[in-house]
Amino acid sequence: MTKTVFISIINIVFWLVVFYGTAGVIVALPKKWQKKLFDSNRRFYHVSEREMQFYRKIKLPKWKDKLPQHNSDFEKRHLAKDITLEYIAKYIFVTCRAEIIHYVIGVVGYISLLFSFLSENIEYWFEVYFAIATTMMVGNIPFSMIQRYNRYRLKRLFERMSKTPNLSYSEHHRKLLQNN
């Protein structure tokens, strides 16, 4: 087996580890950390009406369900039959976590550039691995956009379903977190 083939096989294994390992590591973080990191009330997770207009303009609602899903907790095509505020709050939390997972996969993928230094033609393979990493990063952006789109809609649903309509999603969310 040539050195180039060997490095290419290692790169393929690397990408499998990045895709599945990143999600595994993030999901395995202590619950306390996750509650803090993936709190949908953080500014980073805010989705504006202007952002939603962009998603509608690119017709995200029409193509989002055609992309694969790796979350067994929630069915992407429809919500559960018995929807509760807790269910929606958990779904919102999962959208925050999934968004970060996709961003991290995109960024961590650039570590693959180090494989070019193991090859005989460093400049050529650097360009190849850079193209692969960039493709993987760009390929993860639609998945993050879907999380943001769904989160906006879920927050609106949460607020509509709330028993005390005067409370915002943020206030309900804090109460639910205190009870858990």
N, C-alpha and C positions, 0 to 999 in steps of 0.2 A: 504494500500500500504506500502510495507516495505521501510525502509530507503535506501537500496541499489537500489531498482527500482527507487525511487524518484531521487536519485543522478544520476543514469544512464540517466533518462529522461532529467534532467537539462544539463548533458554533451552533449546529442544529440542536444538540443537547442543551447548550447554554440557553437558547431561546425557549425551549420547553420548560426549563427550570425557571426562567424569568417569568413566563406566563403563569405557570401554576404555583411556583414558589412564592412569588410576590403576593398573590392572593392569600395563600396559606399563611404566610408570615403575618400579614396585616390582620387577617381574621383571628389569628391566635394571640394577638396582643391582649394584655390584661383588659378586662371589661371597663375598668376605671379609666384607662388611657383612651380606649375607644370612645367612651361617652364624651370625653373632653375633645378629642381630635375630630370626631365626626358629628359634633353638635351642629345641627342644621341652622341654629340661630347665629352662628358665626358669620361674619360679613362675607367671607370667601364663598359660602354656599348660597348667598342671596342671588335670586334670579329676578331680573327686572322685566317689566312688561316689554321694554324695547328688545331684550334678548329673546323673549317669547315671540315677538313679531318676526325676528330673524329666523327662528326655528320654523315658523309657519311659512315664511317666504321660501325657504329651501325645502319645504314640504316634508319636514322631519316626521310628522304624524303618519304619513303614508308609507314611509320606508323603514321606520324604526323596528317594527315587528319582524322584518325580514332578516335582521341580523341575529346571529346566534346569541344565546344566553347561557351563562354558567352559574346561575343562582337558582338553586332548587327550592329556596324558601318562598319565592314569589313567582307566580305565573305571569309572564309579561303581557299576555293578550287580554287578561281580565283579572279583576280583583276577586278575592274570596267571596263566597256567598254571604257569610255572616261578617260584615265589616264592623269593626269596633274602632274606637279612637286609639286603643293600644296597637291594634293591627296597623293602622295607618301611620302611627308614630314610628313603629318598627320599620315599616316600608320606607319612610322618609330617611331614617337613620341608615338603612342599607343603601339608599341611593347616594348618600354622602360618602360612605365607605367605598362603594363601587367606583365612584368618580375618581377618588384618590388612587385606587388600585390601578385604574387605567392610566392616570398621569405618571405614576411611579414606574409602571412597565415601560412607558415611552422614554422616560429619562434614564432608567437603569440599563436599558438596551444599548446605550452608547458605550457601555463597558466592553461590548463586543469589538470595539476598535482595537483593543489590546491584542486580539488575535492576529492582527496584521503584522505585529512585531515578531511573531513566531514564524511567519512565512518568508519565502526566499525573495519575493518582490514586494517589499513593504509598501511602497507608494500605490501600486496597483490594488493590493488587498485592502489598504486603508480606505481607498475610494469605494471598493465593493462593500466593505463592512459599514462604512458611513451611509451608503445608499440603503442598505438593509435596515440599519438602525433608524434612519429617517423615515423610511416606509412604515416601519413598525410603529413609530411615534405618531405619524400622521394617521395611520390606520386605527389608532386607539382614540383619536379625537371624537369621531362620531359616537362612540360608546359613552364618553363623558358627556357629550351634548344630550344624549338620550336620558341620562341620569338627571341632568339639570331640568330638562323638559318635564319629566315625570314628577320630580320633586315639587316643582311649581304647582302642578295640577293637584298633587296629593295634599299639599298645604292648603290649597283652596277648599278641597273636599273636607279636610280635617276641620277647618273653621266653620264650614256649613253644617257639619254633623255635630258640632260641639253643643252640649246641653245648655251652656251659658254663652249665648252668642256675643256677649259684650267682651269676652276674653279673646285675645288674639291667639294665634297658633303658638307663639313663643310662651305665653303664660300657661296655656294648657300643657305644652311640652315640658315646662319646668315642673308642673304638678305631677305629671306622669313619671318623670325621672326621680322625683322625690319618693314616690311610692315604690319604685323598683330597687 
